[in-house]
Amino acid sequence: MTKPLVVVESPTKVRTIKKYLGDDYNISATVGHIKDLPDREIGIDIDDGFKPMYRNIPGKQKVITALKRAAGDATDVYLAPDPDREGEAIAWHTAEVLHRKGRQFHRVLFHELTPRAIKAAMAAPESLHKAKYEAQQARRILDRLVGYQISPLLWRKVKRGLSAGRVQSVAVRIICEREREIQVFDPREYWSITAHLEGESPPPFIARLTRKIGEKDKINIPDGAAAEAILSALEGRAPVVDKVVKKTTRRNPPPPFTTSKLQQEAIRRLRFSAKKTMMVAQQLYEGIDLGPGEPVGLITYMRTDSTRISADAAQEALALIRERFGADYAMEQPRFFKNKNKVQDAHEAIRPAAVIHTPDSVAAHLDADQLALYTLIWQRFMASQMTPALINNHAITIRAGDYQFQATGATIAFPGFMTLYRSEEDGEDGESTLPELAEGSVLQCHRYEPKQHYTQPPPRFSEATLVKELEENGIGRPSTYAAILSTIREKGYVEMFKGSFRPTELGFIVNDLIVDSFPDIMDVEFTARMENDLDRVEAAEEDYLTVLRRFYDSFKQELDAADERMRSMKREGVPTGLECPQCARPLHIKMGKNGLFLACSGYPECNFTRDYTRTEKGEIQPVDAPREEATDKACEKCARPMVVRRGRYGTFLACSGYPECTHTESIQTDNGGQRTGVACPRRDCKGELLERRSKRGKVFYGCSRFPECDFATWDRPVERACPDCGSPYLLEKANKKRGTFLACPNRDCQYTAEP
């Protein structure tokens, strides 16, 4: 009889779990999902109760064969993929693949990869969680219904290769709406006045003008003239201390990390992306080799909405705090945190699996990224069990003539948890000292400093603030945020600008088309309600088919209407409000083979076209140079004249008979190469990459300054910077599974994007 089989999700876990279970079990990995919906079709039988048509994933046959071999004739199979919805789906599909008469399947949940947790889970196996699987399946079906029915619509109306997503499109909408708020924002001038003061004892300090005495509202100084009038009124009026307030406040530590909070802090402190944060956290969870043959899971499961922690873990933290920092820094009893409403509480918060594994003790076994993230998790959890910080707050109200000034200061009386961890709200230094002053004392004023300001537009979303926005609005789930942020960049809908998301022109166009045609699924509140519905399915409070039918009834109506009404960017385009300079007809934005451009709505009678840019206010500005320049060369296919056009990848020759004839050619240079428009990436080289052919006729791309510069690459370079590592160019690659895509040439960077 074959030994019982334990099936995990990741091969990395196999060694860790085998170490604790010994030779009593066979252990094998699915290496992620083994079944999924087909790639090139929707894979949902809508008429047959939204039945999914799962298939074995291409390339997974070896994994499936290995699983069956490992199972042999075993009676018991323990299914231990990750303890979340995706893991539950993997468990169900594994059970289907390994099903045989008389075999029993047990679900085990490893919330942390420690000897205690693994043995406890194996000693108390559960049944497969049907409701959790159905919640995952419902999400998968919903995403397919949206993606595989809106995306082809975009291909017909805009261009092939575009995609829409039930959650990703809402994220793009949020970014687009913020950008439009920035575009329409009108800065307003205002002034401030600061008094530089000194009392009888040091230190000197500053106080800010807050209001006019006798008025309730804060003072508004609209311009320099108003500021000068106030300064004139203050002249000769000695500032007097009106009121001194001192109080000590207690500041409690933040709770241990949830997934979204970990992503936000890792982005802010460590400059990690959300994607990188989850990748490194997965490594810490699955096991780090702390010695020869001793893999140890360092943190609990990293996909969680909950702030709950176990009592044992809290007690371990308290013991270590007393030992390292003293009794004054440890709570007498563990501190537990309440979850927000509707939070899924299946897993604990993210915490160290064992606090005895301090960052210092494991540093030699971790790389820099792993150590940085583990330190963050360890410190936040330990701080959550430390005593509050005591902050001395000091406020002084000062009267000068008819005006009131305010000075504030704060000092840390007792650091408590802030010895180990300070959140963004606590500040990194956080102390400012005011002198001891008596009420009624007269102060010396060194000068009044007027300063001009302008109101600022709302900020663009960084990765951290977008994650926060998605979480607060109930859009998606923390486990999906990293994928959402990566997808909207890869599809070319947004770009990173000075560390923040900014919509591309394509992002604006696609967003507007989808919002206009699908107001329900693009609505933030509607999407949040769908997430709540999926949570209700997981909690067995609602049937998943009911959720699907309710969604599809309204979605199908919008889909049918959109097929008729959605504007075609290939034919009529989007009106701009500008007039054609040749015939005075309206100019429209259209989508061509090489991207978006301005075109006269009177085509073909008027063939005016231009590239365009947008001002900071979002106003369209045609580029002066014509989009096409005539040449004497004839098209090889139809004999019409060829024209020089500018596309995303530089200039090229195109048939003037487009769209009837789509023939294009590269532009030859004097030295035989064909221009790419991409500068040579070698430092201090001022050459350009040219398309050339090797002696065997294979195309490659080399520097125009050869032989002085020998840079060359087999893949076509594209003049587009990598947003992750800053490479000045990307490479155009292709494979059977994905087709053509762009990839960063830096081997240590895994960034890819749609062309």
N, C-alpha and C positions, 0 to 999 in steps of 0.2 A: 504494500500500500504506500502510495506517494505521501510525503509529509504535507501537512496543511500549507496552503499557499497564502502569502500576504502580498497584495497588489498595491503598489504605491504609484504616485503620478510621475515623480522625477527620479531619474537614475541616481542623482546625488544622494537621495534619501536612503537608497538601498544599503550602503555601507553603514550609515548611522544606525538604522534600525536593526540590521543584522548583528551589530555589536551588542545590542541589548537583548535581542531575542535568542541569540546563539544559533545552534544547529537544529533546533526543534522545528523550524519552519523553512520552507523555500520562500524567497523574496524576489519579486520581479516588478518591473516598472512599465507603465503604459507609454511613457514619454509624451505626456499630454493627452489630448483626445485621440481616440482610435476610430470613432465614427463622427460623421458630420453630414450636413446637407451638401448636395452636389454643388460644384463650383460654377457651372455654366448654365444653370437653370434655377428657378425659384425653389424647387424642391418641396413645395407645400401643396397638397391637394385641398384647395379651399373648399370645394364642393363636398368633400368627404370629411367634414368636421375639422378642417385645418390639419389634416394628417401629415406629419413630416416624413419625408422620404430619406431616411438616414442611409448612408453608404459607408463602407470601410474607407478610411482616408487613403488615397493613393500614396504608396510608399510605406504604409504601415503594416504590410503583410508580414514582414520579418518579425516585427514586434508581436503581432497577433500569434504567429507560429510559436514564438518563444514563450508567450503566456500559456498557450495550450500545452506545450511540452513541460513547462514548470508545474502546471496543474496536474498533469498525468491523470491518475485515477483517484486523486484526493477527494475525500468526502466534503471537506470544509475549505472554503475560500474566504479570506478576510479582505474586504475591499477598503483600502485606506488612502484613496486620493485626498486632496486637500479638503478641509472641512468647510466648504462653501458650495454655492449653487453649481458652479462649474465642476467642482470635484464630485458632486452628487451625480451630475450627468455622466461623467467618466465612469463612476461606479456602476450605474445602470447599464451603460453600454458594454462594460467589461463583463457584467453578469450575463448579458445576452450572448456575447461571444463564447463564454466558457460554460454555458448552460449544458447540463447533461442530467439524465435521470438519477435521482438520489443525492445529487450534490446540493449542499446548503451554502448560502451566501450570507455573510455577516458584515455589517457596516461598522467600521471602527474609525474614530475621529481622533487624530493626533493634533491637539492644540499646541503642543510644544514637543520637541524631540528630545526628551529627557528620559532616563530609565524609569522614573516614577510614572510619568504621563503615559509612556508607551505601554508599560505593563498594566496600568490601570485600564486603559482603553481595550487592551486585548482580553482582560478579565471580565469586561462588561460590554460585549458587543451588542449592537443594536440592529434593527431591521433597516432595510433601505428606506430612505425618507421620500416617499412618493410626492408629497406636497412640495418639497424643496426641488425635486427634479422637475415637476410640472411648472414651477415658477421659472426655472432656467429655460425650459422648453418654450414657455409662453414668451419670454423675452426674445429668444432666438427667432421664433416665428414672427413676432411683431417687427423685429429688425429686418427680417427677410421681406415681409410684406411691403415695408416702406422702401428699403434699399433697392429691391429688385423690381419695383414697379415705378418708382419715381426716377431712378437712374436712367433707364432707357428713354424716358420722356426727355430728360436733359440731353441725352445723346442726340435725339432728333431735333430738339429746339436750340441747343447751344453747340455742343461738340462731343464727340466720342471720348470715353474715358472718365467723364465726370461721375460723381457719385453723390447720393444723398443718404442721410442716416437719421433715424428717429431721434437720436440724442445729439449726434455731432452737428446736425444742421441747426439745432436750437443754440448750441454753443457758438456757432458762427454768427447767428442772429444777435446774440448778446454782444459780441465783439463789434459787429457792424453798427448796432444802435449806439454803442458808446462812442464810436468814431464819428457818427453824425452829430452827437451831442457836442463833441469837440469842435467839429466844423462850424456849427451854428453859434458857438459860444462867442459872446461879445465881451471882451475884457472891460472891467469897470475900474476906474481909478479911485484909489482911496489913500489916505495918509495916516501915519501913526506918529505919536510923540512920546519919546522916552526921556525920562529924567535921570541924570547921572548924579547920585546923591552920596552923602557921607554924614554919619552921625559922630557922636563923641568917641565911640569905640569902633575899631575896624571890624569887618572889611568894608570898603566902599561897595555900593550896590546900585542896581538900576530898578526903576519903577516905571510902569507903563500907564499912560493916560487911559482911563476906562469910561468915565462918564462926567457929565456936568452935574454939579451938586443940585439936588432938587428934581432931577429928571430920572425916570425909571429905566429907560432904555440905555443901552451902551452907546457911547458917543460915535457919531459918524462924521468923519472929516473927508469930504468929497474931493477936495483939490488943494493946491498949494496956497491959494488965497485964504481959504478957511483955516489952514494950518498957521499961516502968518498972523491971522486975527487972534487965534488962541495964544500964540507966543507973545503977542503984544499985551494981551490981558494978563499973562503970567509974569510979565516983567515987573520986578520989584516986589513980588509977593513971595514971602518966605514959605517954603514947604514945612508943614507941621505934621507930626505923627498923630493921626486921628484915632487909630484902633490897632491893637496888637492881639492876634489870635494864635494860640499854640495848642496843638492837640496831637496825640499819638494815635495812629491808626494801625490796625493789623492787616497785613496783606497775606492772603492764603496762596499756596502754590497751585499751579494749574494741574489738571488731572493727567494721568499717563496718556500716551498718544493713541488717537484713533488713526485710521489710514489717512484721512484727509489732512488732519493736523500734522501728521508726520511729514506728508508731502509739502505742506506749506512751510514748515520750519526748515526742512532740508533744502528747499529752494532758497529761502531767505538767508539761512546761515551758511550753508555749505555750497551754494550755487549749483546744486544738483538739479536736473530736470525731474519732473514727476516720474517719467519712465525710468530714469537711472535710479531714483530712490527705491522704486519697487523692485528693480532688478537686484540691487545690493541687499535690500531687506530679505528677498527670497533666499539669497546665499546664506545670510545669517540664520535664517529659520531652518534651512535644510541641513546645515551642519558644516562646521569648520574643523579641520584637522588640528587639534591642539597638541598632538604628539604622534609618534609613529603608530598609525592604525587606530587613532582615537578621535573619530569625528564626533563633534558635539553640536547640537542645535543651540544657538546662543539666545534666540528670542522666541517669543510665542508667535502664533500665526499672525501674519502682517496685513490681512484684509479683514477689517472689523470696524463697525460703527460704535462699538461699546466702550465705555470707560470703566467697566466692571473689572475688578481684580480679585484673585483668590485670597482668602484670609491667610493661608500659609505663606504666600509670596509677600504679603504685607508684613507679616511677623519676621520673616527673614530680613527684609529691608530694615525694619526697626532695630533688629539686633546689630546689624552692620553699622547703622548710623550711630548707635550708642558707643560702639567700639571705636569708630573712626573720628567722630565729631564730639562725642560726649552726650550725656543725658539731656542737657538743655536743648539739644537739636532734634530729639526724637519725640514723636507723639506718644502719649501714654497708652493710647489705644489706636489701632489701625484707622486710617482715614479712608472712607469709601465715598465714591462719587456717584451721584444720581445721573442716569442716562436721560437724554432728551426724549420727548414723546416720539413714539413710532420707531425707535431705534431697534434694529435687530440685535438681540443679545445672545446670539449663539456662541460667540467667542469673547474671551477677555480682551481688555485693552492690549496694546503692544507693549510688552515689557521684557526685561531680561528673563530668560528661562531659569537662571540661578544668579542672584546678585553677587555671589561670591566670585563669579567670573568678572572681576572689575576690568575696566578698559586697560589699566596698566598691566594686569596679569595675562591678558590675551593679545596685547599689542604685537608681540613678536610673530604671531601666527596669522595676523590680518594684514591685508594690503591697506593703503592709505584711505581709500573710500570706505572700505568695510569698517575700519577703526573709527573714522569720523562719524558714520551713521550709528554704529553701536554705542559710541560715547554719548551721543545725543539721546538715544533711547534709554540708556542706563541712568544718565543724570536726571532726566525728566521723571523717570519712575521713582528713583531714590528721593528726589525732591518732593514728590507727592506725599511722602510719609514723614516729612520733616516739619518742624514747628513753623508757625507763621513768622514773617519778618515784621518787625516793629519800626514804623516810619514816623519820625518827628516832622510834622508839617508846621510851617511857620508862615503866617500871612500878615502883612503890614499894610494898612490903609492910610494914605497920606493925602492931606488937603493942602492945595495951593490956590489961594484966591477962590474962584468959583468952580474949581476943577478938582477931581479926585483921581489919584494915582494908586496903583496896586503893585506890591512886590510880594513874591512868593518864594519860599525856599523849602528844601526837604533834606533831612539827614537820616541816615540809617542808625537807629538806636540799637537794634539787634538784627543781624542779617538772616537768621533762621534758614529757610530753604534757599534764599538767594546766595548763600555761600556756595551752592552747587549749581544752581540753574536760574537764569533770568530769562523770562519771556520777553517778547517785543514790548508788551505793555509796561514791563518793569524798567525798560531802558538798560543800556549797557553800563552807564556810570551812575546816573540817577541822583547825584547829590549836588545841592547848591546851598550855600550857607548865607544867612542874613545876620547882621549884627544884633546885639541885644539893645533894644530901644524902649524907652518909656513913653507911654501915651502923653501927648502934649509937648514932647521935646521938639525943638526946632532943628531942622536939618540944613546942612550946607548943600547948595545946588551948584555943581560945577558947570553944568550946561544942560539945556534942553535940546534934544536931537530930533528934528522932524525927518520923516522918511517917506518917500513915495512908493506905493505898491500898486499892483494890479491884481484883480481877482483872477484865479487860475481855472482853466477848464477842468472837468473831471479827468482823472488820470486814465490812461490806457491800462488794460489788464495785463499784469505780469502773470507768469504761470501760477504763482502763489495766490494772487488775488482772484484769478479766474477759477481756480479750484475752490476757493472760499465762496465765490459767487454761485457756482454750481451746487455746492453743498447747501448753502443757505436757501436756495430756491428749490431744492429737492430734485435737481436734474441729474439723472444717472445715479450711480453709486460710487463710493470711493474706490472700489476695485476697478472701475472703468475709466476713471479720470485720466490716467496716464495714456491709455489707448486713444481717448477722445482728443487730447492735446496733440498727440503725435499725428493722428489721422488728418486733422484739419490743416496741419502744416504740409503734410505729404501731398495732399490733394491740391495744394496751391491756393487755398481759399484765404489763408492768412499768412503773414510773415512776421518775423521778429524784427522789431525796430527799437534800438536802444534798450533791449531787454524786455520789451513789451509786445503784445500782439497788436498787429495792425492789419485790417482787411486788405487784400489785394483787389485790383479792379475786377478780376474774375469772381472773387468772393462776394463783392457788392452785387454784381449782376445776378449770380446764381441765387444769392440770398433773397433779393427782391422778387425774382420769379417764383421761388418756392413759397415765400410768405404770402404773396398775392394769390397763389393757386391753392395753398394748403394752410389756411389760417388756423385750423384746429391743431394739427400735429406740430406746427411751428410755434404754438402758444406755450409760454413758459409754465403757466398754471396747469394747462392740459397735460403737458409732459410730466409734471410733478405728480399729478393725480394718477397717471399711468404707473409711476414708480410705486405709489401707495397701493395700487391694485395688485401689482406683482408681489409686494410684501404680504398682502392679504391672502394671496394664493399660497405663498410659502407657509403662512400660519394656518392653512386649511380653513380659512374663513370665507373663501370664495372659490368657485370652480373656474379653472383656467379657461375653459371653452367659453364661458359666459363673458369673461374679460375680452377674449379675442373677437367674439361676435359683436360685442358692443363697440369695440374699436373699429372693426372693419366696415360696419354698416355706414358710418359717417365718412370713413376714409375712401370707400369705393365711390361715393357720390362726388367727393372732391376730385378723385382721380379721373373719373369720366369727364367732369367739367374741364379739368386742366388740359386734357388731351385736345379739347377744342379751343380753349381760350388762351392757353399760355402762349405768350409772344415768342415767335421764332427769331432768334438772334442771327440766324443764317439768311433769313429773307428780309423781314421788315425791320428788325432791330429795335432798339429803344430810343425814343425821342430825346433830344438833348436841349431843346429850346433855342438852338443856334440855327442860323440861316446859312445855306450854301453860298459861298462868295461868287460862284459862277452863275447860278440860276435863281437864287433866293428861295429855293425850296428848303424844307426842314432838313437838318442834318441828324442822322441817327447813328447810334453805336451799333456796330455789327460784329459778328464773329466770323473770321476767315480762317484759312488753313494755318496762318501764322499768328493768330491771336486777335485781340479786339482792335478795332480801328473805327474812325469816323468815315461815313459814306453818305452821299446825297441820296435822299429818299426818291429822287427822280431817276435813279438808275433803271434801265440802261440809257435813257435819253441823255442823262448827265452822269459822267463817270468820275466826278470829283471824289477823292479819298485823301485822308490824312491820318497819320498817327496822332495821338493826343496824350496830354498829361492832365493832372488835376492839381489845383492850387491847394494850400492848406485848408481853405474854406470849402473844398470839394468842387470848385468851379472847373468846368472843362476848358482846356486851352489847346487848340489845334497846334501841332508842330508845324513851323513855317515851311520846312522842306517837304516837297511832295512825296507821297508814299511810294510812287512809282516814277522811274526815270526811263525815258525811251532809249532804245539801243538800235543798232543796225542789224543785229543778229536775228535770224529767223528761227522759229520753233521747229525742232526736228520732227515733231509729230503732226502739226497742223499747218506749218508755214506762216502762222501769224507772227507779228513782231514780238521779240522778247523784251521784257522791261526789268529794270533793277528794282528789287523790292527789299525792304528792311523787315526782318522777322526777329523772333526771340533770340536766334542764334547768329545774328549778324545779317549782312547783305547777301543776296543771291539773285539769280536770274529766274524769272517766271514768265510763263506764257501770258500775253495780254488777253487771251481768250478765256481766262479763268471765269466762271467755274466749268465751262464746257470742256476746256482742256486744262489739265492739272500738271503739265510737264514743268519741272524746275531743273536748274543746273547750278552748280557751284561757280563762283567767280574765280577765274584763273589769275594768279599773280605773275609778275614778270619773270620770276625764277622758277616757274613751273608748279608751285604749290597752289592749293586752293585755300582761300582765306576762311578762317573760322570766327574771327572777331574776338578771339580770346587771347589776352596777353600771356606771354610765357610766365609760369609761376616761379621760375628760379629767381632768387633774390638778386637784385642789381642787374638783371637781364631786361633789356628793353625790346626784346623780340616779340613776335606774334606767332601763335601756333598755326601751322598750315596743314592741310590734308595732303598727304603724299602716298606713294605706293612703293612697297619694297620690291626687291629684284624679282620676287615670285608673284608680284601683282597684288599683294595683300595691302589694304588701306591701313595707314597709321597716321599719327599726328605728331609733328616735330617742330622744333623752333626754327623760325625764319633766319636766325643768325648762325645756323649750323655751317661750319664745324666749330665755331667759337663756343656755341652752346649746344650740348648734345641731348637736351631734354626731349623725350618722346613717350608716347602712350598709344596703346592699341585702340582704346575707347575714345569716342568723339568727345572733346571737351566742350562744356557749355558755360558761358559767362554768367554764372549765378553763384553767389557765395553760399557756403554751407552755414546754416544758422546755428549749428551745434559747436563746431570747432573753428569756424572762421576761414576755412580754406577758400581762396578766391575763385575757385571754379568747381564744377561738378562734372562727372563723367556720365555719358549716355550709355546705358547697358540694356541688355535684353535677355530674357529666358522664356521658356515655354509656359511656365506657370503664370508669370506676371506680365509678360509682354515687355514693351519698352518702358524703362524707368530711369531716373537719375540717381546717382550714388556718389557719396563723398569719396575722393581718392585717398583720403587718410585712412590707413588700415585700422587705426585704433578708434575710428569714428564710424558708427553704423548708420548714419543718417541716409535715408532714401526719400525720394519724392516723385510725384508724377511729372512727366515732361510737359 
